[in-house]
């Protein structure tokens, strides 16, 4: 006889517990879904705001790569004297100055892209230094000539970096 009140109590309690568990499950599912939707909307909004900044960074680094292309660099920067070392230092200082001006753009690019840009810059500087150490170079004008002749035989480091930048920008869409 005493089991009858326990069964009666369970018959009222069990449906309430099941209903509570189901309600909790649906409420939890709804909350997680809403949180996911809010995150998606925030992410979408952030991307919408960041895309112009990223594109501007790629534009600036493209301009930098064009400006440090030795062919264009040597035409743009004329020697101040016939001293080859002075001219080498002038060109390298110009490359470094422009690089420092664009240093903050790295936060908008992938690490790999930034590494390629830095490598292109360093390779260009190395190319200039190597040409200046050549026995064929005895003046600033001769340094320009040797560098331009070397570039006819091989691709400029900035061209490879430009190709990578263009590829990365293409992946933004």
Residue pairs with C-beta under 8 A, 6 or more apart in sequence:
50 108
51 172
53 108
54 108
54 109
54 172
55 169
55 172
56 108
57 105
57 107
57 108
57 109
58 108
58 109
58 165
58 168
58 169
60 102
60 105
61 102
61 105
61 109
61 117
61 165
62 162
62 165
62 166
64 98
64 99
64 102
64 117
65 117
65 120
65 158
65 159
65 161
65 162
65 165
66 72
66 158
66 162
67 73
67 76
67 98
68 95
68 98
68 99
68 120
68 121
68 124
68 158
69 124
69 156
69 158
69 159
70 124
70 127
70 128
70 147
70 148
70 151
70 156
70 158
71 148
71 151
71 156
73 91
73 94
73 95
73 124
74 91
74 144
74 147
74 148
77 90
77 91
77 94
79 86
79 87
79 90
79 140
79 141
79 143
79 144
80 86
80 87
80 90
81 87
81 140
82 139
82 140
82 141
83 139
83 140
84 132
84 137
84 138
84 139
84 140
84 142
84 143
85 132
86 140
87 140
87 143
87 144
88 128
88 129
88 132
88 143
91 128
92 125
92 128
92 129
95 121
95 124
95 125
96 125
99 121
106 114
109 117
109 168
110 168
113 164
113 165
113 168
116 160
116 161
116 164
117 161
117 165
119 157
119 161
120 157
120 158
120 160
120 161
121 157
123 157
124 156
124 157
124 158
127 147
127 150
127 157
128 143
128 147
131 137
131 143
131 146
131 147
131 150
132 143
134 146
136 142
136 146
137 143
137 146
